[in-house]
Amino acid sequence: MEIVELTGHERVLKRSEIISTRSDTRGVITFLNDTFTAVTGYDRAEAMGRPHRIIRHPDMPRAVYFLMWRALKAEKQFFAVTKNRCKNGDHYWTLGYFQPDYKDGILIGYRSTRQGLFDETLKGEFDELYRLVREVELAKPRVEQVDAGLEMLSKQLKKRGYADYETFAKRALI
């Protein structure tokens, strides 16, 4: 699948658009709804069976995904504000709940439900936070990026008066 250059154009979700996906325990997409295809530009055949990271925007810190995967692997829910990438290089902002998915009491994967982020001030705050964290990550060798990102994320959250990422992210719900 060809990677298209970023356009810098935001695809704003409608308030009625709710993206729903499921993945296996490795993050491979096993279910997606029609809103996913409408927003991302990927058709069902292109996205099914692919890693969920096909929509990962390079502005998103690895540290945030580390926190999400740590929570999910501990079979806990996670809430995040994410900047995602469309197939055509556009981006879109979402508020997302990510949680374990069980069948007959056995973990079979993860579910995510996402809606748009509409507050321009919050988008700016998250963009700035993610830029600062990502800069630190990219200045390090890949094996050191997550730790460096977590350290900067923690420092920036404390500077803003927040104890952890999810508390900061959940402000977007208000």
N, C-alpha and C positions, 0 to 999 in steps of 0.2 A: 504494500500500500504506500503510495507516494505521500510524502510529507509536504504540505503546502506552506509557503511562508505566511507569517502572521500578517494580518491586514490592519490591526489596530481598531477595527470596527467592532462595536459591541452589538450583539444580537440580544435585545431585551426581551425577556420572557413576558408573556401575557400573564396577568394574575390568575387566569384559569388554567394555565399550563403547569402540570405536575409531572415531573419526570420520575419514572419508576424503573429500576433495574434490579436484577439478581445476578449474582456471580457464584462460582464454586469457591472452594476454600483457597484457591490460588489466584482469585481475582479475574477469572475468565467469565465473560458474559454468557449467562444461560437464559436470561429473559430480559426483554426490553419492551416498553410500551410505545405506542405511536407517537407520543410527545417526544420521546428520545430521538426518534428518526426525524421528526419535524424540526427540532431545535438544532441537533448536531449536524444534520445533512447526511449522516450515514444511513444507508438503507439496512433493513433487517439482515439481509444475507451478508453484508460487509461487516456488521458489528457482532453478530452471534458467533460465539466461539473465539472471539478475540479478547485480548487482555483489556480490562476496563481502562487502562492507562492510555488507550487511543485518544481519549478526550482530555488528557492531562495537558494543561497549559504550562509552558516553561517558566512562567512567573511564579508558579506555586512552589513553595519551599518543600524540599524533601522531608524536613522536620515535621511538617503538618501531617504528611502521609504516614510517617513513622508513628506518630501519636495515634492516628486512626487505626493502623494495623495492629498496634500494641493493644488497644482497647478491644478490637474485634477478636483477636486471637485469645484474649482473656474472656471472651464471650460476653462482652459488655457493649452497650450502645455508645455511639460517638456522634457529636454534632460538630459541623464545620461550615465555614463559609468558603466556597471554592470558586476560583476563576477557571473556567474550562474552555477547551478549544473545540471549535467546530471544524468539520472536514475542510471547509473552504478557507480556513485561517482566521475567521472571525472568532470572537470570544463571547462568553456569557457567564454571568455571576449567579450562583445559587446558594441557598441555605439548604443544607443537607443533613438528614438523619440516616445514619448507617447502623445496622444492627444484625446480629447473628440470625441465621435462618435454619430452622430445625425441621426434621421429618422423623416422626416416631421417636422423638427425644434425642436424635443424633444430629449433630451439626453437619449441615450439607453445604453451607455457603453463607452468603451475606446478601442483605437487601439494602437498597438505598432509595430514599424518597426525597426528591428535591424540588424546590420551588424557587422562583426568582428573587433576587435581592433588588429592591427598588430604591433604597435610600442612597442618593448620590454621595452624601457625606460619609456614610459607612463604607461605600465602595472605595472612596479615596483613602480612608483610614486603613482598610485592609490592603489596598494596593501599596501604600507606603510601608506598612509592617512587612508584607511579603517581600518587597524590594530590598529592605534592609537585611532580612534574614537570608534571602537568596544571594545577595552580594557576598555575604560571609561564606555561605556554602560553596559558591563557585570559586572562591579564592583558595580553597583547600583541595587536596587530592580527593577523589571520589570516596575513598574509604573513611575519610574524616569529615565529610560534608554533613552527615546527619547530626553528629555530636556538636559540631560547630554551629549548626542551625538551631539545635535545641538550646544551646547556651545563649545565643543571640535572641531567640524567641522569648526565653524566660526573662532575660534582661529587659527587653523592650516591653513585655507585659507588665513587669514590676514597675517600670518607669511610668506606665500608664495607669497604675493602681490596680492591676489584676493579678490574681494568684496563679491562674492557669489559662491555657488557651480556650478551653470550652466556655469558661465564664465570660471571657472576652467575646467569643463568637456568638454566644446566646443573646448578647445585646441586640443583635439583628432581629430578634423575634419581637422586640417591643415596638 
